[in-house]
């Protein structure tokens, strides 16, 4: 993954601070390792879907449980010292992800640097709401969550945090 991080600056207009993002659709690349990764992540996604409660037309996610899902965007993020994601949503997505390939040692502290927070709106909304869920990033783990749920990370002070992320939408 490190070889395909071609820029050193964070992408303009994105949530990444002190880090960088791969260009284009990660899973459209031709490297066989990425094809295997996409296949493995699609299996994880299907397991996630099968584990959801039964379809419920009144629920924004569960109403789409039986629809055809597809990965529509994919990328990799590398955060460096003081790196973080500001809270954001993916309004066009159904499911979003964070799959961890490298994490700094400091993420082992409970509720500490580098953790993924779900449900915390951006600071400028001044809600003061705490996270609904916080996840410790671990190499090899993949966290799936509704795309319209605010998500961001706590800043790391040193080391690198490398993830692959993708969004899933309903095929139309």
N, C-alpha and C positions, 0 to 999 in steps of 0.2 A: 504493500500500500504506500509506503513512504516514497517509492520511486515515482508514483503517479501524482504526488502533490507537487505540482510544478510552480506554484506561486508561493511567495512568502507573506503576502499581505492578506488580511481578511477580505472576504467578498463584500463589495459595496451593497448596502441596503439589506444585509442579512444579519442574523442574530449572533454571528461569530465575532468575538472580541479576543485579540491576541492569539490568532491562529489562522489557518487557511482551509480552503475547501477545494476538492477536485473539480475540474471543469467537465461539463457535459454529464450525460447519463452514465454512471459508473457501470451498470449492468449491460450497457450497449457496447462496452469495450470487448476486445477479442481475446484477452488473456484467459487461458483455460482455468486458472485459479478463481477468477471472478465468475465464470460460468458455474463452477462447482459451488461457490459460495451462494450464488443466486438460487440454485436448486435446493441447497440445504435450508436457506432462509424461507423459501416457498413451502417447504415441508413444515417448518416451525409455524409459519402463518396458518397453514391448514389445521395443524393441531390446535392452535389458538382459536380458530373459528369453531372447530368441533367442540371445544370446551365452553363456548358461550352458552348462556341459557337459551331456551327455545325462542324462535322468532316471535317478535312482539311488534306489531305495526305501529304502536304508539311510541316506540323507543327509537331514537335516531340511529343507533348502531344496530340494535337487534332487529330492526325492520329490514336491514340489509344482510342479515345472516345467511340467507339461502341464495342471494344474488351471486353472480360471477364476479369475483374479485381479481384484480390484477395490479402488479407493481407498475406504477406510472412514472416514478422518479426515484433516482438513487444517487448517492454521493458519499464521499468520505470527508470527515473533518479531523483535523489535527490541531489540538489546542496546545499552546506552549505556556511558559511562565506567565502568571496572571490571566491565563485564558479562561473564557467562560462563554456560555450562550445566554443572552438576555432572554427573558420569558417571551414566548411567541406561540402562535398556532399555525397550522397548515390548513387554511379554510377550504381548499379544494380536495383534501384527503379524507379518507374514512379511518384508516389506521396509519399511525406513524411508528417509527422504531428508533432504537439506539442499540447497536451491536458493538461490543467492546473488544478491541484488539490490543490496546496498550493503555495502561493506567499508571499514574505515578503512585509511589508507595504511600503518600499522604492520604489517599482515599480510604485507607483502612480505619481512619478515625471515625467513630460513629457520628453520622450527620455532618461530616466534615467536607473539606475541599473536594471538588470534582463530582459530588453527588448530584444525581438528577432529581429535580423537584417537579412534581406534577401538580397543577392546579393553582400555582402562584401567578397572579396577573402581573403585568409590567408595573414597575414602581410608579410611573406617572399616573396610573389610575388611582393611586393612593387608597387602596382598599385595606391594606394591613393584614390581608388574609394569609394564614400559614399554608404550607403545602398540604394537599390532601394525602399525598404519598411521596416518600423520598426513597430513592434507590441507591445503594452503594454499587458503583460500577466495578465489575469483575471481568477480567479477561475471559472471553468465551461466552459471556452472557449476552442475551438479546432481550431487550425490554420492548414490548408492544403496548400501545395505548391509543385511545381515540385521538385523531388528529386535531380536533377542535378543543382539546383540553390544553390550557396553557402549560408550557414546559420550558425549562431552562436549567442551567447548571450553576453550581456554586464555583467561584473561581479557584483555580489551582495556583499554587505559589511557585512551583518548579516542576520540572519533568514534562512529559508529554502524555496526552490523552488522545488516543486514536480510535475513531469510531467509523462504522459504516452505517448509513441510515437510508431508509427508503420509505416512500409513501405508497399506500394502497388506495385505489378507488374502485368503485363499482363500474364494471364494463357496461357501456350503454349501447 
